[in-house]
């Protein structure tokens, strides 16, 4: 689970968001991206393959 700076668990409505580099839509943090969130640029495989 994502934790904030104080080490407390974030609620689903408070998850970090980014903007997709291809479709420019916002997308939220997902558990499968936990180790690599800093490098995530695309919201989906489809957007990643398009760019």
N, CA, C and O atoms as a GROMACS GRO file, in nm:
protein
  204
    1UNK      N    1   0.084  -0.118   0.000
    1UNK     CA    2   0.000   0.000   0.000
    1UNK      C    3   0.089   0.124   0.000
    1UNK      O    4   0.198   0.123   0.057
    2UNK      N    5   0.042   0.227  -0.062
    2UNK     CA    6   0.116   0.353  -0.068
    2UNK      C    7   0.110   0.420   0.068
    2UNK      O    8   0.007   0.421   0.135
    3UNK      N    9   0.225   0.475   0.108
    3UNK     CA   10   0.231   0.547   0.236
    3UNK      C   11   0.276   0.689   0.211
    3UNK      O   12   0.354   0.716   0.120
    4UNK      N   13   0.226   0.780   0.293
    4UNK     CA   14   0.266   0.920   0.279
    4UNK      C   15   0.396   0.945   0.353
    4UNK      O   16   0.458   0.851   0.402
    5UNK      N   17   0.440   1.069   0.362
    5UNK     CA   18   0.568   1.103   0.425
    5UNK      C   19   0.571   1.065   0.573
    5UNK      O   20   0.678   1.040   0.627
    6UNK      N   21   0.456   1.061   0.637
    6UNK     CA   22   0.450   1.025   0.779
    6UNK      C   23   0.442   0.875   0.801
    6UNK      O   24   0.439   0.829   0.915
    7UNK      N   25   0.440   0.797   0.693
    7UNK     CA   26   0.431   0.652   0.704
    7UNK      C   27   0.290   0.600   0.719
    7UNK      O   28   0.270   0.480   0.739
    8UNK      N   29   0.192   0.688   0.709
    8UNK     CA   30   0.053   0.644   0.719
    8UNK      C   31   0.001   0.600   0.583
    8UNK      O   32   0.041   0.655   0.480
    9UNK      N   33  -0.087   0.502   0.584
    9UNK     CA   34  -0.143   0.450   0.460
    9UNK      C   35  -0.237   0.552   0.396
    9UNK      O   36  -0.316   0.616   0.466
   10UNK      N   37  -0.227   0.568   0.265
   10UNK     CA   38  -0.316   0.660   0.192
   10UNK      C   39  -0.444   0.588   0.151
   10UNK      O   40  -0.442   0.470   0.117
   11UNK      N   41  -0.553   0.660   0.155
   11UNK     CA   42  -0.680   0.606   0.108
   11UNK      C   43  -0.680   0.606  -0.045
   11UNK      O   44  -0.601   0.678  -0.107
   12UNK      N   45  -0.766   0.526  -0.105
   12UNK     CA   46  -0.769   0.518  -0.251
   12UNK      C   47  -0.796   0.652  -0.318
   12UNK      O   48  -0.746   0.678  -0.427
   13UNK      N   49  -0.873   0.737  -0.254
   13UNK     CA   50  -0.902   0.868  -0.313
   13UNK      C   51  -0.782   0.962  -0.306
   13UNK      O   52  -0.782   1.066  -0.372
   14UNK      N   53  -0.681   0.927  -0.227
   14UNK     CA   54  -0.564   1.013  -0.209
   14UNK      C   55  -0.438   0.957  -0.274
   14UNK      O   56  -0.328   1.000  -0.240
   15UNK      N   57  -0.450   0.863  -0.365
   15UNK     CA   58  -0.334   0.805  -0.431
   15UNK      C   59  -0.268   0.908  -0.522
   15UNK      O   60  -0.336   0.993  -0.579
   16UNK      N   61  -0.135   0.900  -0.536
   16UNK     CA   62  -0.066   0.994  -0.626
   16UNK      C   63  -0.112   0.977  -0.770
   16UNK      O   64  -0.149   0.867  -0.812
   17UNK      N   65  -0.109   1.084  -0.846
   17UNK     CA   66  -0.149   1.080  -0.986
   17UNK      C   67  -0.040   1.137  -1.074
   17UNK      O   68   0.043   1.217  -1.030
   18UNK      N   69  -0.041   1.095  -1.200
   18UNK     CA   70   0.046   1.149  -1.304
   18UNK      C   71  -0.037   1.170  -1.429
   18UNK      O   72  -0.151   1.125  -1.436
   19UNK      N   73   0.020   1.240  -1.527
   19UNK     CA   74  -0.044   1.261  -1.656
   19UNK      C   75   0.027   1.172  -1.757
   19UNK      O   76   0.149   1.172  -1.766
   20UNK      N   77  -0.050   1.096  -1.834
   20UNK     CA   78   0.006   1.007  -1.936
   20UNK      C   79   0.076   1.088  -2.044
   20UNK      O   80   0.023   1.189  -2.091
   21UNK      N   81   0.196   1.044  -2.084
   21UNK     CA   82   0.275   1.116  -2.185
   21UNK      C   83   0.213   1.108  -2.324
   21UNK      O   84   0.243   1.191  -2.410
   22UNK      N   85   0.127   1.009  -2.349
   22UNK     CA   86   0.066   0.992  -2.481
   22UNK      C   87  -0.073   1.055  -2.490
   22UNK      O   88  -0.098   1.140  -2.575
   23UNK      N   89  -0.163   1.013  -2.402
   23UNK     CA   90  -0.303   1.057  -2.412
   23UNK      C   91  -0.335   1.178  -2.324
   23UNK      O   92  -0.446   1.232  -2.332
   24UNK      N   93  -0.242   1.221  -2.241
   24UNK     CA   94  -0.257   1.338  -2.154
   24UNK      C   95  -0.371   1.325  -2.053
   24UNK      O   96  -0.422   1.426  -2.004
   25UNK      N   97  -0.412   1.202  -2.022
   25UNK     CA   98  -0.515   1.178  -1.922
   25UNK      C   99  -0.448   1.147  -1.788
   25UNK      O  100  -0.341   1.087  -1.785
   26UNK      N  101  -0.510   1.188  -1.676
   26UNK     CA  102  -0.452   1.155  -1.545
   26UNK      C  103  -0.471   1.006  -1.514
   26UNK      O  104  -0.573   0.947  -1.550
   27UNK      N  105  -0.373   0.948  -1.448
   27UNK     CA  106  -0.386   0.810  -1.401
   27UNK      C  107  -0.326   0.800  -1.262
   27UNK      O  108  -0.236   0.876  -1.226
   28UNK      N  109  -0.378   0.707  -1.183
   28UNK     CA  110  -0.339   0.693  -1.043
   28UNK      C  111  -0.239   0.581  -1.022
   28UNK      O  112  -0.224   0.492  -1.105
   29UNK      N  113  -0.171   0.590  -0.909
   29UNK     CA  114  -0.075   0.489  -0.867
   29UNK      C  115  -0.142   0.352  -0.861
   29UNK      O  116  -0.257   0.340  -0.820
   30UNK      N  117  -0.068   0.250  -0.904
   30UNK     CA  118  -0.116   0.112  -0.896
   30UNK      C  119  -0.010   0.029  -0.825
   30UNK      O  120   0.109   0.057  -0.836
   31UNK      N  121  -0.054  -0.072  -0.753
   31UNK     CA  122   0.039  -0.153  -0.674
   31UNK      C  123   0.148  -0.214  -0.760
   31UNK      O  124   0.262  -0.225  -0.715
   32UNK      N  125   0.116  -0.255  -0.883
   32UNK     CA  126   0.217  -0.316  -0.969
   32UNK      C  127   0.327  -0.218  -1.010
   32UNK      O  128   0.433  -0.260  -1.056
   33UNK      N  129   0.303  -0.087  -0.993
   33UNK     CA  130   0.403   0.016  -1.025
   33UNK      C  131   0.479   0.061  -0.901
   33UNK      O  132   0.559   0.155  -0.910
   34UNK      N  133   0.457   0.000  -0.787
   34UNK     CA  134   0.513   0.047  -0.660
   34UNK      C  135   0.664   0.063  -0.663
   34UNK      O  136   0.716   0.164  -0.614
   35UNK      N  137   0.736  -0.032  -0.720
   35UNK     CA  138   0.882  -0.025  -0.720
   35UNK      C  139   0.937   0.072  -0.822
   35UNK      O  140   1.051   0.116  -0.811
   36UNK      N  141   0.856   0.108  -0.923
   36UNK     CA  142   0.907   0.188  -1.034
   36UNK      C  143   0.822   0.312  -1.063
   36UNK      O  144   0.825   0.363  -1.175
   37UNK      N  145   0.747   0.361  -0.965
   37UNK     CA  146   0.655   0.472  -0.987
   37UNK      C  147   0.724   0.595  -1.043
   37UNK      O  148   0.666   0.666  -1.125
   38UNK      N  149   0.846   0.622  -1.003
   38UNK     CA  150   0.918   0.740  -1.050
   38UNK      C  151   0.942   0.736  -1.201
   38UNK      O  152   0.954   0.841  -1.264
   39UNK      N  153   0.949   0.617  -1.260
   39UNK     CA  154   0.976   0.602  -1.403
   39UNK      C  155   0.853   0.576  -1.488
   39UNK      O  156   0.863   0.570  -1.610
   40UNK      N  157   0.736   0.561  -1.426
   40UNK     CA  158   0.612   0.534  -1.501
   40UNK      C  159   0.571   0.660  -1.575
   40UNK      O  160   0.557   0.766  -1.515
   41UNK      N  161   0.550   0.648  -1.708
   41UNK     CA  162   0.512   0.762  -1.791
   41UNK      C  163   0.378   0.743  -1.861
   41UNK      O  164   0.314   0.840  -1.901
   42UNK      N  165   0.334   0.618  -1.876
   42UNK     CA  166   0.215   0.587  -1.955
   42UNK      C  167   0.109   0.518  -1.871
   42UNK      O  168   0.141   0.444  -1.778
   43UNK      N  169  -0.017   0.542  -1.904
   43UNK     CA  170  -0.127   0.485  -1.827
   43UNK      C  171  -0.156   0.340  -1.864
   43UNK      O  172  -0.219   0.268  -1.786
   44UNK      N  173  -0.111   0.297  -1.982
   44UNK     CA  174  -0.142   0.161  -2.027
   44UNK      C  175  -0.038   0.113  -2.128
   44UNK      O  176   0.043   0.191  -2.178
   45UNK      N  177  -0.042  -0.016  -2.157
   45UNK     CA  178   0.045  -0.072  -2.261
   45UNK      C  179   0.013  -0.011  -2.396
   45UNK      O  180   0.102   0.012  -2.478
   46UNK      N  181  -0.113   0.014  -2.420
   46UNK     CA  182  -0.154   0.073  -2.548
   46UNK      C  183  -0.088   0.210  -2.570
   46UNK      O  184  -0.038   0.238  -2.678
   47UNK      N  185  -0.089   0.293  -2.468
   47UNK     CA  186  -0.025   0.425  -2.479
   47UNK      C  187   0.126   0.411  -2.491
   47UNK      O  188   0.189   0.486  -2.567
   48UNK      N  189   0.185   0.318  -2.420
   48UNK     CA  190   0.330   0.299  -2.427
   48UNK      C  191   0.372   0.255  -2.567
   48UNK      O  192   0.475   0.300  -2.618
   49UNK      N  193   0.294   0.168  -2.630
   49UNK     CA  194   0.326   0.118  -2.764
   49UNK      C  195   0.304   0.224  -2.872
   49UNK      O  196   0.367   0.218  -2.977
   50UNK      N  197   0.216   0.320  -2.848
   50UNK     CA  198   0.186   0.425  -2.944
   50UNK      C  199   0.301   0.525  -2.957
   50UNK      O  200   0.329   0.573  -3.066
   51UNK      N  201   0.365   0.555  -2.847
   51UNK     CA  202   0.469   0.658  -2.844
   51UNK      C  203   0.602   0.610  -2.896
   51UNK      O  204   0.698   0.687  -2.899
   0.00000   0.00000   0.00000
